[in-house]
Amino acid sequence: MQLIPCIPSDFAFYIFVNLSNIVLANEDAKSKVYIVYLGEKKHNDVELITSTHHDMLASILGSKQASVNAMIYSYRHGFSGFAAKLTESQAQSIAELPGVVHVLSHSFYKVQTTRSWDYLGLSPYSQANLLHDAKMGDDVIIGVFDSGIWPESESFNDKGLGPIPSRWKGFCQSGQKFDPATHCNKKLIGARYFIDGFLAAYGKPFNATELEDFLSARDAFGHGTHCASTAGGSFVNNVSLSGLALGTVRGGAPKARVAMYKVGWEGEKISSADVLKAFDEAIYDGVNVLSLSLGIELPLYPEFDKRDVIYYGSFHAVASGITVVCSGGNSGPGAGTVEDVAPWVISVAASTIDRSFPTTIMLGNNQKFTGQSMYVGKDTGFVELFYKDRDDLEEQRYCEDITSNDTWVAGKVALCFTLDAAEEIIKQAQADVLKAGGLGLIAAKNKYIALSPYYDNSPCIQVTYETGTQILNYIRSTSDPKVRIKPTKTYTGKYASTYVAYFSSRGPNSLSPAVLKPDIAAPGVDILAAYVPS
């Protein structure tokens, strides 16, 4: 990847966004959303900047009113440009105008997600560490681009915080089930939403029921709330997951202020035009740090394609003194899968921490094994253990092939082997086992794939292939195999090794291998943080 040079001040910056797969009945059926990038703004008169954007657009569309109807956003605070709906020929005409740096087609992004800070040596109880040297992030303003925020979460309480920093120019925006007077405070000092780019690409008005979302900064998905509290959440004592991981939950900078810029809709649909507008506003608002857990689908756009607006927005943010931190991506473990690779952003890989959730599995012959789960139910006692080991049913040995019609699991704990790393495979197998009347599941997976437990009231234990094979050998050795599963415990310290998560995207940088990415690794697996209510 090539460093993008500082853009001369006599350039401005346009952005048009490519609207896909929407067919209309009139001539505008051919119009799409594009972004026009004009580079650095020439002055600070934002109204004049917007006026020049309309003039430029009107010179192609034929009238000022046509430009007003077509324009989606005017980018005028951190840089210059706009997003609008145009036909391909109109976009090409604008690209040829003086001062236009790039015309980009629209794209969609996707989102990427107690003990972790102590593990990193950032304990609030020690005076000799970076957390205290940095005053716990006191008066730092963290901007988060994500799916929104659940303001009632205790992680966003403002106990002990002083006045909002005077340099802050942002605000909280009213919207569906979001009242700035009650939902914002000295911790959550900004909450806005950007949806015009998404709606232009979506092709119809916002429908809260259809999209299962709120037309406001409120989070319906959970990812934004989780990330915001992980970065800057306040201290919340005595938090656990039904007794697991008991402790004090807090963000990395517990005294920092949080500003949410909601760009994610319907959970994971993120318009590049909306992201660029969020950059534009955040630069003006006065954030110190920007956190983006979102990225584009692989393969990355080549540099000459110019569709990744995070390159542009983050460049101007960093030039304004803002630190931009991006998720490295969840497309691992293959090489060259790291996603946010701009050299001026900090790309972060996901690692585990020194905490595990061991669950004891005892077989009828008194053999004991340890798996990973978050089983918070009661000790099962000895129950029947089953594995389909008949030649005519060979295909159903795999977790992927279990169905809710498999009555053979009724009243039993099932053993299966999975060929896939996806957590959804095991979750679905567990759901089908329970629907068929089963008691629980032991899922064996490749030892190189992290055992990532998930919370459940019924036993669903992940083990390695080696452990699964030993359990299978026991089943084959007796006519009445039994198993006993005990509730999960929490272990921390030397008993739990740390490694890069299986799903975390790896280097090298596929655009420019000489620019090393990811930059750092940080805890990103089984993190207990705020979320939206179920």
Secondary structure per residue as TSV (DSSP state, phi and psi in degrees):
chain	resnum	aa	ss	phi	psi
A	1	M	-	360.0	145.3
A	2	Q	-	-101.8	139.5
A	3	L	-	-63.1	132.9
A	4	I	-	-80.7	120.8
A	5	P	-	-68.5	158.6
A	6	C	-	-58.9	133.0
A	7	I	-	-88.2	129.6
A	8	P	-	-55.1	148.8
A	9	S	T	-67.3	-16.9
A	10	D	T	-83.1	3.3
A	11	F	-	-99.7	155.6
A	12	A	B	-126.2	-177.3
A	13	F	-	-140.6	119.7
A	14	Y	-	-112.8	150.5
A	15	I	E	-141.6	126.5
A	16	F	E	-118.7	147.6
A	17	V	-	-116.7	128.3
A	18	N	-	-76.8	105.9
A	19	L	-	-83.1	122.3
A	20	S	-	-105.3	143.0
A	21	N	S	61.9	31.1
A	22	I	-	-116.9	118.3
A	23	V	-	-108.6	123.3
A	24	L	-	-108.1	168.5
A	25	A	S	-84.6	-22.4
A	26	N	S	-103.8	-168.2
A	27	E	G	-62.8	-27.2
A	28	D	G	-69.5	-1.8
A	29	A	G	-58.3	-26.7
A	30	K	G	-87.5	-4.6
A	31	S	-	-77.4	145.9
A	32	K	E	-134.5	170.4
A	33	V	E	-92.1	128.3
A	34	Y	E	-126.7	162.5
A	35	I	E	-123.7	133.5
A	36	V	E	-113.9	124.5
A	37	Y	E	-109.2	123.6
A	38	L	E	-110.4	3.7
A	39	G	E	85.0	-148.1
A	40	E	S	-67.6	144.1
A	41	K	-	-73.5	149.2
A	42	K	S	-86.2	-18.6
A	43	H	S	-158.8	-178.9
A	44	N	S	-106.0	9.9
A	45	D	-	-82.0	94.2
A	46	V	H	-66.0	-33.2
A	47	E	H	-67.3	-38.9
A	48	L	H	-67.7	-36.9
A	49	I	H	-61.2	-46.9
A	50	T	H	-62.8	-38.8
A	51	S	H	-61.6	-40.9
A	52	T	H	-66.8	-32.2
A	53	H	H	-63.5	-44.2
A	54	H	H	-65.4	-39.0
A	55	D	H	-62.7	-43.3
A	56	M	H	-63.1	-43.9
A	57	L	H	-67.8	-38.7
A	58	A	H	-65.1	-31.3
A	59	S	H	-64.4	-21.7
A	60	I	H	-97.9	-39.4
A	61	L	H	-86.8	-17.8
A	62	G	S	104.9	-17.7
A	63	S	S	-157.5	158.5
A	64	K	H	-65.7	-37.8
A	65	Q	H	-65.4	-38.5
A	66	A	H	-63.5	-36.8
A	67	S	H	-69.0	-37.4
A	68	V	H	-64.0	-41.9
A	69	N	H	-67.2	-33.7
A	70	A	H	-85.4	-27.1
A	71	M	E	-74.1	136.1
A	72	I	E	-100.8	-49.4
A	73	Y	E	-139.1	148.1
A	74	S	E	-111.8	119.3
A	75	Y	E	-91.4	117.1
A	76	R	-	-145.0	0.5
A	77	H	S	-100.5	-57.8
A	78	G	S	-89.7	-18.2
A	79	F	S	-168.0	-174.7
A	80	S	E	-121.9	138.1
A	81	G	E	164.1	-178.3
A	82	F	E	-158.5	164.5
A	83	A	E	-117.6	138.9
A	84	A	E	-154.8	162.6
A	85	K	E	-94.3	121.2
A	86	L	E	-141.3	160.5
A	87	T	-	-79.4	166.8
A	88	E	H	-61.5	-39.6
A	89	S	H	-68.0	-37.2
A	90	Q	H	-65.1	-40.2
A	91	A	H	-63.0	-40.3
A	92	Q	H	-65.3	-37.4
A	93	S	H	-65.3	-41.7
A	94	I	H	-65.8	-37.6
A	95	A	H	-60.3	-23.6
A	96	E	T	-89.9	-4.3
A	97	L	S	-73.5	149.7
A	98	P	T	-60.7	139.0
A	99	G	T	90.0	-9.3
A	100	V	B	-82.9	121.1
A	101	V	-	-82.9	-52.1
A	102	H	E	-148.6	147.8
A	103	V	E	-113.4	122.2
A	104	L	E	-111.4	142.6
A	105	S	E	-81.8	152.5
A	106	H	-	-71.0	150.7
A	107	S	-	-145.1	165.5
A	108	F	E	-110.9	143.6
A	109	Y	E	-105.6	170.5
A	110	K	E	-131.7	153.3
A	111	V	E	-76.3	152.9
A	112	Q	-	-107.9	-108.9
A	113	T	-	179.9	360.0
A	114	T	-	360.0	-28.3
A	115	R	-	-91.6	-22.7
A	116	S	H	-60.4	-39.3
A	117	W	H	-72.8	-36.2
A	118	D	H	-64.7	-39.5
A	119	Y	H	-60.6	-34.9
A	120	L	T	-81.0	4.9
A	121	G	T	81.0	22.3
A	122	L	-	-112.1	50.0
A	123	S	-	-74.9	135.4
A	124	P	T	-71.1	-10.9
A	125	Y	T	-92.6	-4.1
A	126	S	-	-110.0	131.9
A	127	Q	S	-85.3	-10.8
A	128	A	S	-109.9	65.5
A	129	N	S	-153.4	174.0
A	130	L	H	-62.8	-32.4
A	131	L	H	-57.8	-45.2
A	132	H	H	-77.7	-34.6
A	133	D	H	-60.5	-33.8
A	134	A	T	-91.0	9.7
A	135	K	G	55.6	35.1
A	136	M	G	57.0	26.2
A	137	G	G	80.1	19.3
A	138	D	T	-52.6	123.0
A	139	D	T	69.7	4.0
A	140	V	-	-73.9	138.6
A	141	I	E	-109.1	116.5
A	142	I	E	-101.1	118.4
A	143	G	E	-94.1	134.5
A	144	V	E	-122.1	124.0
A	145	F	E	-97.9	113.9
A	146	D	E	-165.9	-153.5
A	147	S	S	-88.4	7.2
A	148	G	-	112.0	-167.7
A	149	I	B	-146.2	147.7
A	150	W	-	-101.4	97.1
A	151	P	T	-66.7	-23.1
A	152	E	T	-73.0	-12.6
A	153	S	S	-57.6	138.6
A	154	E	G	-63.3	-19.6
A	155	S	G	-63.9	-16.2
A	156	F	G	-110.6	25.6
A	157	N	-	-73.3	152.1
A	158	D	-	-110.7	27.6
A	159	K	T	-60.6	129.8
A	160	G	T	81.6	-0.1
A	161	L	-	-90.0	143.5
A	162	G	-	-81.9	-167.2
A	163	P	S	-60.3	155.1
A	164	I	-	-63.4	134.3
A	165	P	-	-52.3	135.7
A	166	S	T	-65.8	-21.0
A	167	R	T	-75.0	-11.3
A	168	W	-	-72.0	125.6
A	169	K	-	-111.0	-2.4
A	170	G	-	-79.4	-174.2
A	171	F	-	-158.4	171.9
A	172	C	B	-102.9	133.0
A	173	Q	-	-100.5	131.7
A	174	S	-	-67.6	151.6
A	175	G	B	-177.5	-171.0
A	176	Q	T	-60.4	118.7
A	177	K	T	55.5	34.7
A	178	F	B	-143.0	111.7
A	179	D	-	-113.8	111.9
A	180	P	H	-54.5	-33.0
A	181	A	H	-65.6	-30.2
A	182	T	H	-110.4	-23.1
A	183	H	H	-99.9	-12.9
A	184	C	-	-110.0	153.7
A	185	N	-	-154.5	-157.5
A	186	K	S	-79.6	-7.3
A	187	K	S	-95.1	-58.3
A	188	L	E	-89.9	93.6
A	189	I	E	-98.6	-9.2
A	190	G	E	-147.5	139.8
A	191	A	E	-156.9	109.0
A	192	R	E	-134.0	163.8
A	193	Y	E	-134.5	147.6
A	194	F	-	-130.3	115.4
A	195	I	-	-133.5	-9.6
A	196	D	H	-61.0	-38.9
A	197	G	H	-65.3	-42.1
A	198	F	H	-62.8	-44.9
A	199	L	H	-66.3	-36.6
A	200	A	H	-63.1	-39.0
A	201	A	H	-77.0	-32.9
A	202	Y	H	-70.4	-35.5
A	203	G	-	87.8	6.5
A	204	K	S	-151.4	163.5
A	205	P	-	-63.1	161.6
A	206	F	-	-66.2	132.8
A	207	N	-	-130.3	105.9
A	208	A	H	-59.8	-37.6
A	209	T	H	-70.0	-45.1
A	210	E	H	-66.6	-41.6
A	211	L	H	-86.2	-12.1
A	212	E	T	53.7	51.1
A	213	D	S	-148.4	171.5
A	214	F	-	-107.5	137.3
A	215	L	S	-81.8	68.5
A	216	S	S	-171.3	-175.5
A	217	A	S	-78.1	-1.8
A	218	R	B	-68.1	140.7
A	219	D	-	-91.1	126.0
A	220	A	S	-106.4	-5.6
A	221	F	S	-108.0	-36.7
A	222	G	S	107.0	-27.6
A	223	H	H	-63.3	-44.4
A	224	G	H	-65.3	-42.5
A	225	T	H	-60.9	-43.5
A	226	H	H	-62.1	-48.0
A	227	C	H	-68.3	-40.5
A	228	A	H	-64.2	-41.2
A	229	S	H	-72.2	-31.0
A	230	T	H	-66.9	-36.8
A	231	A	H	-79.6	-47.9
A	232	G	H	-136.4	22.7
A	233	G	-	-67.5	148.7
A	234	S	-	-75.0	169.5
A	235	F	-	-67.6	130.9
A	236	V	E	-132.9	115.1
A	237	N	E	-83.6	156.8
A	238	N	E	55.1	50.4
A	239	V	E	-104.8	138.6
A	240	S	E	-154.3	171.3
A	241	L	E	-105.8	87.8
A	242	S	T	52.2	42.7
A	243	G	T	97.6	-16.0
A	244	L	E	-87.1	145.1
A	245	A	E	58.3	39.6
A	246	L	E	-63.0	135.0
A	247	G	E	168.7	-163.3
A	248	T	E	-99.0	122.0
A	249	V	E	-90.4	139.2
A	250	R	-	-160.8	164.5
A	251	G	-	-85.0	173.9
A	252	G	S	-65.1	-30.4
A	253	A	S	-126.7	80.4
A	254	P	T	-65.9	-16.8
A	255	K	T	-102.7	6.5
A	256	A	S	-74.8	160.6
A	257	R	E	-95.4	152.3
A	258	V	E	-120.1	135.3
A	259	A	E	-127.9	121.4
A	260	M	E	-97.9	130.3
A	261	Y	E	-116.0	98.8
A	262	K	E	-77.1	117.7
A	263	V	-	-123.8	-8.0
A	264	G	E	-98.2	128.3
A	265	W	E	-125.3	148.1
A	266	E	T	54.9	35.6
A	267	G	T	86.6	-66.6
A	268	E	T	-126.5	11.1
A	269	K	E	-96.1	111.6
A	270	I	E	-125.5	114.1
A	271	S	E	-79.8	136.0
A	272	S	H	-63.3	-32.3
A	273	A	H	-64.9	-39.8
A	274	D	H	-67.5	-40.4
A	275	V	H	-61.8	-43.4
A	276	L	H	-66.5	-36.3
A	277	K	H	-66.4	-38.1
A	278	A	H	-62.2	-41.6
A	279	F	H	-58.8	-47.4
A	280	D	H	-57.1	-46.0
A	281	E	H	-73.9	-39.5
A	282	A	H	-63.8	-37.0
A	283	I	H	-61.4	-43.4
A	284	Y	H	-68.2	-39.8
A	285	D	H	-62.9	-32.3
A	286	G	T	104.1	30.5
A	287	V	-	-70.5	155.9
A	288	N	S	-99.4	-31.7
A	289	V	E	-134.6	141.1
A	290	L	E	-118.1	131.0
A	291	S	E	-115.3	120.4
A	292	L	E	-125.7	108.4
A	293	S	-	-101.1	63.2
A	294	L	E	-148.9	158.8
A	295	G	E	-163.1	175.5
A	296	I	-	-94.8	163.3
A	297	E	-	-72.6	145.3
A	298	L	S	-76.0	152.7
A	299	P	S	-73.8	157.0
A	300	L	-	-64.9	149.0
A	301	Y	-	-64.7	135.6
A	302	P	-	-64.3	157.2
A	303	E	T	-57.7	-35.6
A	304	F	T	-73.3	-13.1
A	305	D	T	-74.8	-37.7
A	306	K	-	63.4	29.8
A	307	R	-	-93.4	-15.7
A	308	D	-	-83.1	98.3
A	309	V	H	-70.3	-16.6
A	310	I	H	-61.0	-33.2
A	311	Y	H	-56.2	-49.3
A	312	Y	H	-71.2	-51.5
A	313	G	H	-61.8	-44.3
A	314	S	H	-67.8	-33.1
A	315	F	H	-60.2	-46.9
A	316	H	H	-71.2	-33.1
A	317	A	H	-64.2	-48.1
A	318	V	H	-63.5	-38.9
A	319	A	H	-62.9	-23.2
A	320	S	T	-91.6	6.4
A	321	G	T	90.5	13.5
A	322	I	-	-96.9	132.9
A	323	T	E	-82.1	126.5
A	324	V	E	-111.3	121.6
A	325	V	E	-116.0	126.7
A	326	C	E	-124.7	146.9
A	327	S	E	-65.0	138.6
A	328	G	-	-72.6	-17.6
A	329	G	-	116.1	161.2
A	330	N	S	-116.3	35.2
A	331	S	-	-105.5	15.7
A	332	G	-	-71.7	178.0
A	333	P	S	-98.5	14.2
A	334	G	S	-67.1	153.9
A	335	A	T	-69.7	147.5
A	336	G	T	73.1	24.8
A	337	T	-	-101.7	-2.3
A	338	V	-	-61.9	139.4
A	339	E	-	-103.0	-53.2
A	340	D	-	-88.7	100.8
A	341	V	-	-117.3	9.1
A	342	A	-	-57.7	133.9
A	343	P	T	-66.3	-18.4
A	344	W	T	-93.0	-1.9
A	345	V	S	-104.9	157.4
A	346	I	E	-94.5	111.5
A	347	S	E	-93.4	129.4
A	348	V	E	-116.6	123.9
A	349	A	E	-83.6	158.5
A	350	A	E	-99.2	131.7
A	351	S	E	-123.5	166.7
A	352	T	-	-83.7	177.3
A	353	I	-	-124.1	-179.6
A	354	D	S	-83.8	50.5
A	355	R	E	-137.2	136.7
A	356	S	E	-137.2	166.9
A	357	F	-	-125.0	74.5
A	358	P	E	-70.9	141.6
A	359	T	E	-128.0	125.8
A	360	T	E	-82.2	129.2
A	361	I	E	-112.4	118.5
A	362	M	E	-113.5	125.8
A	363	L	E	-89.4	167.3
A	364	G	T	-64.1	-18.6
A	365	N	T	-95.7	15.1
A	366	N	S	75.1	6.2
A	367	Q	-	-67.7	141.0
A	368	K	E	-119.9	139.3
A	369	F	E	-133.7	159.5
A	370	T	E	-119.7	127.3
A	371	G	E	-119.0	-175.0
A	372	Q	E	-118.3	131.3
A	373	S	-	-162.1	179.4
A	374	M	E	-127.2	54.0
A	375	Y	E	-82.6	116.5
A	376	V	-	-112.0	14.3
A	377	G	S	-82.4	-162.7
A	378	K	-	-88.2	161.7
A	379	D	-	-55.7	126.8
A	380	T	-	-74.0	-17.6
A	381	G	-	66.6	-179.0
A	382	F	S	-79.0	122.7
A	383	V	E	-129.1	168.8
A	384	E	E	-70.3	138.1
A	385	L	E	-111.4	133.7
A	386	F	E	-136.5	143.7
A	387	Y	-	-143.6	129.9
A	388	K	-	-71.1	108.9
A	389	D	-	-125.6	39.5
A	390	R	-	-111.8	141.2
A	391	D	G	-57.3	-37.5
A	392	D	G	-75.3	-8.6
A	393	L	G	-121.3	25.0
A	394	E	G	-57.3	-35.7
A	395	E	G	-67.2	-15.5
A	396	Q	G	-97.2	20.4
A	397	R	G	-78.3	-17.4
A	398	Y	B	-94.1	145.9
A	399	C	G	-57.8	-35.0
A	400	E	G	-61.9	-21.2
A	401	D	G	-104.4	1.9
A	402	I	-	-72.0	136.9
A	403	T	-	-128.5	165.8
A	404	S	T	-70.3	-7.8
A	405	N	T	-91.4	-0.2
A	406	D	-	-79.5	83.7
A	407	T	G	-66.0	-13.9
A	408	W	G	-64.3	-14.7
A	409	V	G	-91.5	-5.5
A	410	A	T	-56.4	126.3
A	411	G	T	74.2	11.9
A	412	K	E	-129.5	165.0
A	413	V	E	-97.5	126.6
A	414	A	E	-97.1	143.9
A	415	L	E	-107.1	135.4
A	416	C	E	-146.3	163.2
A	417	F	E	-116.7	137.9
A	418	T	-	-113.2	141.1
A	419	L	S	-95.5	-5.9
A	420	D	-	-119.1	147.0
A	421	A	-	-82.6	-13.2
A	422	A	-	-63.8	128.6
A	423	E	H	-62.0	-30.5
A	424	E	H	-62.0	-30.7
A	425	I	H	-62.0	-47.8
A	426	I	H	-69.8	-39.6
A	427	K	H	-60.3	-42.5
A	428	Q	H	-67.7	-40.4
A	429	A	H	-62.2	-42.6
A	430	Q	H	-62.6	-43.8
A	431	A	H	-61.6	-41.1
A	432	D	H	-68.7	-37.5
A	433	V	H	-61.1	-46.5
A	434	L	H	-66.0	-39.4
A	435	K	H	-65.2	-30.5
A	436	A	T	-84.6	3.6
A	437	G	T	96.0	7.0
A	438	G	-	-74.8	166.0
A	439	L	-	-96.9	-26.4
A	440	G	E	177.3	-177.4
A	441	L	E	-140.8	138.6
A	442	I	E	-113.9	114.8
A	443	A	E	-109.5	121.4
A	444	A	E	-97.6	133.1
A	445	K	E	-138.3	163.9
A	446	N	-	-52.0	135.8
A	447	K	T	-64.8	-19.8
A	448	Y	T	-84.7	-3.7
A	449	I	S	-100.7	125.4
A	450	A	-	-56.3	137.2
A	451	L	-	-81.1	102.5
A	452	S	-	-106.8	95.3
A	453	P	-	-69.1	152.7
A	454	Y	-	-131.5	155.7
A	455	Y	E	-71.1	135.2
A	456	D	E	-162.3	150.2
A	457	N	S	-83.8	-10.6
A	458	S	S	-114.4	150.2
A	459	P	-	-67.2	127.1
A	460	C	E	-141.9	96.6
A	461	I	E	-107.1	132.6
A	462	Q	E	-99.4	133.5
A	463	V	E	-133.7	167.0
A	464	T	E	-76.6	165.0
A	465	Y	H	-56.9	-39.4
A	466	E	H	-60.5	-46.4
A	467	T	H	-65.7	-42.4
A	468	G	H	-59.7	-39.0
A	469	T	H	-66.2	-39.8
A	470	Q	H	-65.3	-38.6
A	471	I	H	-65.7	-39.7
A	472	L	H	-63.6	-41.1
A	473	N	H	-60.3	-38.1
A	474	Y	H	-64.1	-45.8
A	475	I	H	-56.9	-41.0
A	476	R	H	-74.7	-13.8
A	477	S	H	-92.1	-5.5
A	478	T	-	-141.9	153.8
A	479	S	S	-86.4	-9.5
A	480	D	S	-138.3	68.6
A	481	P	-	-69.5	135.7
A	482	K	E	-127.2	155.5
A	483	V	E	-145.5	147.8
A	484	R	E	-127.5	130.5
A	485	I	E	-119.5	126.4
A	486	K	-	-99.1	156.1
A	487	P	-	-59.7	151.3
A	488	T	-	-68.9	147.3
A	489	K	-	-116.4	170.7
A	490	T	-	-114.2	122.8
A	491	Y	E	-116.1	139.8
A	492	T	E	-132.7	160.9
A	493	G	S	96.9	-144.1
A	494	K	T	-66.7	-15.5
A	495	Y	T	-76.4	-12.9
A	496	A	S	-123.4	115.3
A	497	S	-	-81.2	159.2
A	498	T	-	-111.0	138.9
A	499	Y	-	-155.5	164.6
A	500	V	B	-69.9	133.4
A	501	A	-	-60.8	145.0
A	502	Y	T	-55.5	-41.3
A	503	F	T	-77.8	-15.2
A	504	S	S	-66.5	134.2
A	505	S	-	-65.1	143.1
A	506	R	-	-110.1	160.7
A	507	G	-	-79.1	-177.4
A	508	P	S	-77.8	170.6
A	509	N	-	-60.9	116.5
A	510	S	S	-73.8	-16.3
A	511	L	S	-92.0	-38.5
A	512	S	-	-149.0	89.7
A	513	P	T	-55.9	-22.7
A	514	A	T	-70.0	-20.7
A	515	V	S	-94.3	105.8
A	516	L	-	-68.9	128.7
A	517	K	-	-145.2	146.5
A	518	P	-	-65.9	164.2
A	519	D	-	-80.7	-41.7
A	520	I	E	-143.7	167.8
A	521	A	E	-119.6	144.4
A	522	A	E	-146.5	156.5
A	523	P	E	-53.9	130.1
A	524	G	-	-150.3	19.3
A	525	V	S	-126.8	129.9
A	526	D	S	54.9	48.1
A	527	I	-	-91.4	125.0
A	528	L	-	-85.9	116.1
A	529	A	-	-152.6	178.3
A	530	A	-	-64.3	154.8
A	531	Y	-	-153.1	171.4
A	532	V	-	-82.2	149.8
A	533	P	-	-62.8	150.6
A	534	S	-	-72.1	360.0
